[in-house]
Amino acid sequence: MRRLNPKPVERVWGGSALGFGPGVGEVWLAEAPLLVKLLDPADWLSVQVHPPHAYAQRVEGKPGKYEAWYVLAPGEIVYGFARRVSQEEVRRRAEAGTLDAVLHRVRVAPGQVVYLPAGVVHALGPGTRVYEVQTPSDLTYRLYDYGRPRELHLEKALEVALLEPTPLPAFAPEPVAGGERLLQTPYFQLYRFPLRGRLRLKPPLALLLTLLEGEAWLSGEALLPPATFLLEPGEEVQLEGEGFFLGASPGGA
Ligand SMILES: O=P(O)(O)OC[C@H]1O[C@@H](O)[C@@H](O)[C@@H](O)[C@@H]1O
């Protein structure tokens, strides 16, 4: 078992709720075998899309990016388009700053899981704090950035964006030893483990375990959020305290 150190990263849209000072929009909790981050936006993130594996390998020589959010604080997100659009309309609107009119905005609540496969155009809104798990790739194509002077990748984004509305998928949690599996995809699995007194875990796959709320004890050491560990497959851990953990394991793809 390995304790991982949090890495704060400043972002133009960063808030101050992560406890690492103002402007820290992301705290990277793990980089392998999956990328796990906390995100705290004070402003809208760029309207963006990630490429699927096949496109990313062909065009960038890298794997694609699939991600999911576990919502920690309520707010709004963009999830795909509100109606069918054409590439020409998206290009015209992105250039004119009127893309908002065709984006599907949704309110999300704490505890909600949002799966974002490659191809779904998305954005996180102000105050919508999330735990994010994703394939370890940095491929983000920005369609629109609210006039901020950052690079855009509109043509590549248009090649990979799904232009039909993509309904927000709902998942029924499944019981697993110690908690529940909230999401299973070919790329990763997401778990929630409540801590009420004692919690014993022995995951079958590598597990990135993060304390999100409360206080925990591990072999006499006190842990506070966002303490994060990597457990190897079959490794056993015994925790005490009150609160909850989220866990991320690789998928089968
Ligand atoms: O391009 P910006 O707006 O900085 O957003 C970049 C961020 O987007 C989110 O949706 C996630 O994919 C983060 O892992 C990523 O760092």
The ligand as a Tripos MOL2 file, in Angstrom:
@<TRIPOS>MOLECULE
LIG
   16    16     1     0     0
SMALL
NO_CHARGES

@<TRIPOS>ATOM
      1 O1         -9.4510   23.1720  -20.4030 O.co2     1 LIG1
      2 P1         -9.9050   23.5490  -19.0360 P.3       1 LIG1
      3 O2        -11.0760   24.4600  -19.0400 O.co2     1 LIG1
      4 O3         -8.7870   24.0620  -18.1650 O.co2     1 LIG1
      5 O4        -10.4010   22.2090  -18.3640 O.3       1 LIG1
      6 C1         -9.5530   21.1080  -18.2020 C.3       1 LIG1
      7 C2        -10.1900   20.1020  -17.2520 C.3       1 LIG1
      8 O5        -11.4280   19.7100  -17.7740 O.3       1 LIG1
      9 C3        -12.1820   18.7920  -17.0020 C.3       1 LIG1
     10 O6        -13.3770   18.4570  -17.6460 O.3       1 LIG1
     11 C4        -11.3570   17.5290  -16.7760 C.3       1 LIG1
     12 O7        -11.1470   16.8470  -17.9940 O.3       1 LIG1
     13 C5        -10.0220   17.9220  -16.1600 C.3       1 LIG1
     14 O8         -9.2610   16.7550  -15.9310 O.3       1 LIG1
     15 C6         -9.2890   18.8880  -17.0620 C.3       1 LIG1
     16 O9         -8.0470   19.2640  -16.4820 O.3       1 LIG1
@<TRIPOS>BOND
     1     1     2 2
     2     2     3 1
     3     2     4 1
     4     2     5 1
     5     5     6 1
     6     6     7 1
     7     7     8 1
     8     7    15 1
     9     8     9 1
    10     9    10 1
    11     9    11 1
    12    11    12 1
    13    11    13 1
    14    13    14 1
    15    13    15 1
    16    15    16 1
@<TRIPOS>SUBSTRUCTURE
     1 LIG1         1 GROUP 0 **** ****
